[in-house]
Amino acid sequence: MSATGGGLGDRRADAIAARATGLGIGLITFMLVWTVGARITERMLDGPTSAYVAMGIALAVGVLTTVVAGHRLSAAVPHR
């Protein structure tokens, strides 16, 4: 409950903030997985293929993390 009384607008703002936080967590995960994945795939694959593989893996993990984190955080916001 916020200082303004906990109206509908406050709950909606909390839900939006939860999803935005989930997006931030997903972006950080994307960057870390891309950086580490690029180093690992660079050693296993030749040429530019390693960059594409690392980007694909990072994109999948980043999107999944964004969805899961956003859902968990928005579920923690009281609806009533």
Secondary structure, DSSP 8 states (H G I E B T S, - for coil): --TT---HHHHHHHHHHHHHHHHHHHHHHHHHHHHHHHHHHHHHS-TTHHHHHHHHHHHHHHHHHHHHHHHHHHHTS---
